[in-house]
Amino acid sequence: MTELRLTGKSDDGSHLNLVDNSGSEFSLRISDTLRATVNQPRLTSVPAFDAVETMSVKEIQRRLRAGDSFDQVARDGQITVEKVERFSGPIMQEREYILDRARELVMRKDVHRIEMTFRDVVLAKLAPRGVDTDEVSWNTWRLLDGTWHIELHYPNRDGSGVATWNFDLSRRALGATDDNGAWLIDEDAPARPVSTGSFTQSQLIHPVLKQIELKQIELQIVLNQLLKRSPRLHVLL
């Protein structure tokens, strides 16, 4: 294992600058998970909460599990960020566990019949397009239905791209929830809910169903042309 030494922060304060014994430099993003790990002496234990606080431990952890930031929870609960971090360890561990389970989900096999995980598929799509895969960042939070929102941020020519998916741990099922997520795993783009007041019925049809409907119309046109040329065919049909 290579030992790294902290040399400072990046100019924007979002990364730690590290160096190894040979002088090679490394960068580590300061994420909520990192903050929780550093500030939590024992990640599996939750200390007693001060009775005078305005937000309970349960509520702090529920908010963190739902994806709220440390700053947002502290502001809403009128407590310090340090106190939010004190109770964040188990939740941040849980969110990292969910990310690991999602990233290791086998999506398909490559041309050599080698299994490709969700993470493999995504990075294989980004790397050939010049994306530095070390700069991608993952995040997740639990939704009201018990499934998990998976979010990926990656650098692109516009600055930063975002892709999202829904992950059901109990069913080991993952599906895209936006166009970028669908593109990264070669899946059809998800159908979007729309207001019926602004669109006609034909515009509400899912793209796949619409294609089928168009094929049926084309087939009917061909049949009508055949019937005009040969009335006897109508009797046979």
C-alpha positions as CSV (number, residue, x, y, z in Angstrom):
1,M,0.0,0.0,0.0
2,T,1.3,3.4,-1.0
3,E,1.5,6.0,1.8
4,L,0.3,9.5,0.8
5,R,1.1,12.8,2.6
6,L,-1.3,15.8,2.7
7,T,0.2,19.0,1.2
8,G,-2.9,21.2,1.2
9,K,-6.1,22.0,-0.6
10,S,-6.9,22.9,-4.2
11,D,-7.5,26.6,-5.1
12,D,-11.3,26.2,-5.0
13,G,-11.2,24.2,-1.7
14,S,-13.0,21.2,-3.2
15,H,-10.0,18.7,-3.3
16,L,-7.1,17.7,-1.0
17,N,-3.7,17.7,-2.6
18,L,-1.6,14.6,-1.7
19,V,1.9,13.4,-2.6
20,D,3.6,10.0,-2.3
21,N,7.2,9.2,-1.3
22,S,8.4,9.4,-4.9
23,G,6.9,12.9,-5.4
24,S,3.9,11.9,-7.5
25,E,0.9,14.2,-6.9
26,F,-2.7,13.1,-6.3
27,S,-6.0,14.8,-5.8
28,L,-8.9,13.7,-3.5
29,R,-12.4,15.2,-3.7
30,I,-13.7,16.4,-0.3
31,S,-17.0,14.6,-0.3
32,D,-19.6,14.3,2.4
33,T,-18.5,10.7,2.9
34,L,-14.9,11.8,3.5
35,R,-16.0,14.5,6.0
36,A,-18.1,11.9,7.9
37,T,-15.3,9.4,7.9
38,V,-12.7,11.9,9.2
39,N,-15.0,13.3,11.9
40,Q,-16.6,10.1,13.1
41,P,-14.3,8.2,15.6
42,R,-16.5,5.1,15.4
43,L,-18.7,5.0,12.4
44,T,-21.0,2.2,13.7
45,S,-21.9,4.0,16.9
46,V,-24.2,6.9,17.5
47,P,-23.6,9.0,20.6
48,A,-26.4,10.4,22.7
49,F,-27.9,13.6,21.4
50,D,-28.2,16.8,23.3
51,A,-31.8,17.2,24.5
52,V,-31.8,20.9,23.8
53,E,-31.3,20.6,20.0
54,T,-34.2,21.4,17.7
55,M,-33.7,18.4,15.4
56,S,-33.6,14.8,16.5
57,V,-30.9,12.3,15.6
58,K,-33.5,10.3,13.7
59,E,-34.5,13.4,11.7
60,I,-30.9,14.3,10.9
61,Q,-30.2,10.8,9.6
62,R,-33.5,10.7,7.7
63,R,-32.6,14.0,5.9
64,L,-29.1,12.8,5.1
65,R,-30.4,9.5,3.8
66,A,-32.8,11.5,1.5
67,G,-29.9,13.4,0.0
68,D,-29.9,16.7,1.9
69,S,-26.4,18.2,2.4
70,F,-24.8,18.7,5.7
71,D,-25.2,22.5,5.4
72,Q,-28.9,22.2,4.5
73,V,-29.6,20.0,7.5
74,A,-27.7,22.2,9.9
75,R,-29.5,25.3,8.6
76,D,-32.9,23.8,8.9
77,G,-32.2,22.3,12.3
78,Q,-30.5,25.4,13.6
79,I,-27.5,23.3,14.6
80,T,-23.8,23.3,13.6
81,V,-22.5,21.4,10.7
82,E,-20.1,19.6,13.1
83,K,-23.1,18.2,15.0
84,V,-24.6,17.0,11.7
85,E,-21.3,15.3,10.8
86,R,-21.2,13.6,14.3
87,F,-24.4,11.6,13.4
88,S,-23.7,11.1,9.7
89,G,-21.3,8.2,9.8
90,P,-23.8,5.3,9.6
91,I,-25.9,7.0,6.9
92,M,-22.9,7.9,4.7
93,Q,-21.7,4.3,5.0
94,E,-25.2,3.1,3.9
95,R,-25.2,5.4,0.9
96,E,-21.7,4.2,-0.1
97,Y,-22.8,0.6,0.3
98,I,-25.7,1.2,-2.0
99,L,-23.4,2.8,-4.6
100,D,-21.1,-0.2,-4.4
101,R,-24.0,-2.6,-4.9
102,A,-25.3,-0.6,-7.9
103,R,-21.8,-0.2,-9.5
104,E,-21.1,-3.9,-9.3
105,L,-24.4,-4.9,-10.9
106,V,-23.7,-7.0,-14.0
107,M,-25.3,-5.3,-17.0
108,R,-24.1,-7.5,-20.0
109,K,-21.2,-9.4,-21.4
110,D,-18.6,-8.0,-23.8
111,V,-17.5,-9.6,-27.1
112,H,-15.2,-12.0,-25.1
113,R,-18.2,-13.0,-22.9
114,I,-16.7,-11.2,-19.9
115,E,-19.2,-9.8,-17.6
116,M,-19.4,-6.0,-17.5
117,T,-20.8,-4.2,-14.4
118,F,-22.8,-1.0,-14.4
119,R,-19.6,0.9,-13.6
120,D,-17.7,-0.9,-16.4
121,V,-20.4,0.0,-18.9
122,V,-20.6,3.7,-17.9
123,L,-16.8,4.2,-17.9
124,A,-16.4,2.3,-21.2
125,K,-18.8,4.8,-22.7
126,L,-17.1,7.9,-21.3
127,A,-13.4,7.0,-21.7
128,P,-13.3,6.9,-25.5
129,R,-14.8,10.4,-25.6
130,G,-11.8,11.9,-23.7
131,V,-13.5,12.0,-20.2
132,D,-11.1,11.6,-17.3
133,T,-12.7,8.8,-15.5
134,D,-10.9,9.7,-12.3
135,E,-12.9,12.9,-12.3
136,V,-16.3,11.4,-12.2
137,S,-18.3,11.5,-9.0
138,W,-21.1,9.3,-7.8
139,N,-24.0,10.1,-5.4
140,T,-27.1,8.4,-4.2
141,W,-30.0,9.0,-1.9
142,R,-33.1,7.0,-0.9
143,L,-36.5,7.9,-2.4
144,L,-39.9,7.7,-0.7
145,D,-40.7,4.3,-2.3
146,G,-37.6,2.8,-0.9
147,T,-35.6,2.7,-4.1
148,W,-32.4,4.7,-4.6
149,H,-31.6,7.7,-6.9
150,I,-28.2,7.2,-8.5
151,E,-26.4,10.3,-9.8
152,L,-23.2,10.6,-11.8
153,H,-21.4,13.8,-12.5
154,Y,-18.7,13.8,-15.2
155,P,-16.6,16.5,-17.0
156,N,-17.6,17.3,-20.6
157,R,-17.1,20.2,-23.1
158,D,-19.9,22.2,-21.5
159,G,-18.3,21.9,-18.0
160,S,-20.1,19.1,-16.3
161,G,-22.6,16.4,-17.4
162,V,-25.1,14.6,-15.2
163,A,-26.7,11.2,-15.6
164,T,-29.3,9.6,-13.3
165,W,-30.8,6.2,-12.7
166,N,-33.1,4.4,-10.3
167,F,-31.8,1.4,-8.4
168,D,-33.9,-1.2,-6.6
169,L,-31.6,-3.1,-4.2
170,S,-34.1,-5.8,-3.4
171,R,-34.8,-6.6,-7.0
172,R,-31.2,-5.9,-8.2
173,A,-32.8,-3.7,-10.9
174,L,-31.5,-0.5,-12.4
175,G,-33.0,1.8,-15.0
176,A,-32.2,5.2,-16.5
177,T,-34.3,8.2,-15.4
178,D,-32.8,10.7,-17.9
179,D,-31.5,10.8,-21.4
180,N,-27.8,10.8,-20.3
181,G,-28.4,7.8,-18.1
182,A,-30.0,5.9,-21.0
183,W,-27.2,6.8,-23.4
184,L,-24.5,5.7,-21.0
185,I,-26.0,2.2,-20.7
186,D,-27.4,1.9,-24.2
187,E,-31.0,1.9,-23.0
188,D,-34.1,3.6,-24.6
189,A,-34.6,7.1,-23.1
190,P,-37.3,7.0,-20.4
191,A,-40.8,8.2,-21.2
192,R,-41.5,11.6,-19.7
193,P,-44.8,12.5,-18.0
194,V,-46.5,15.4,-19.9
195,S,-49.5,17.5,-19.4
196,T,-52.5,16.4,-21.6
197,G,-53.6,20.0,-21.8
198,S,-50.7,21.0,-24.0
199,F,-50.3,18.0,-26.3
200,T,-52.4,15.9,-28.6
201,Q,-53.0,12.2,-27.9
202,S,-50.5,11.2,-30.6
203,Q,-47.7,13.2,-28.9
204,L,-48.3,11.3,-25.6
205,I,-47.6,7.9,-27.1
206,H,-44.3,6.2,-26.1
207,P,-41.8,6.4,-29.0
208,V,-41.7,2.5,-29.4
209,L,-45.5,2.3,-29.5
210,K,-45.7,5.2,-31.9
211,Q,-43.3,3.3,-34.2
212,I,-45.5,0.2,-34.1
213,E,-48.6,2.4,-34.9
214,L,-46.8,3.9,-37.9
215,K,-45.9,0.4,-39.2
216,Q,-49.5,-0.7,-38.9
217,I,-50.7,2.4,-40.8
218,E,-48.1,1.6,-43.6
219,L,-49.3,-2.0,-43.7
220,Q,-52.9,-0.8,-44.0
221,I,-52.0,1.5,-46.9
222,V,-50.3,-1.3,-48.8
223,L,-53.4,-3.6,-48.3
224,N,-55.7,-0.9,-49.5
225,Q,-53.6,-0.5,-52.7
226,L,-53.7,-4.3,-53.3
227,L,-57.5,-4.4,-52.8
228,K,-58.0,-1.6,-55.4
229,R,-55.9,-3.6,-57.9
230,S,-57.6,-6.9,-57.2
231,P,-61.2,-6.8,-55.8
232,R,-61.1,-10.6,-55.6
233,L,-58.5,-10.4,-52.8
234,H,-61.1,-8.7,-50.6
235,V,-63.3,-11.8,-50.8
236,L,-60.3,-14.0,-49.9
237,L,-59.4,-11.8,-46.9
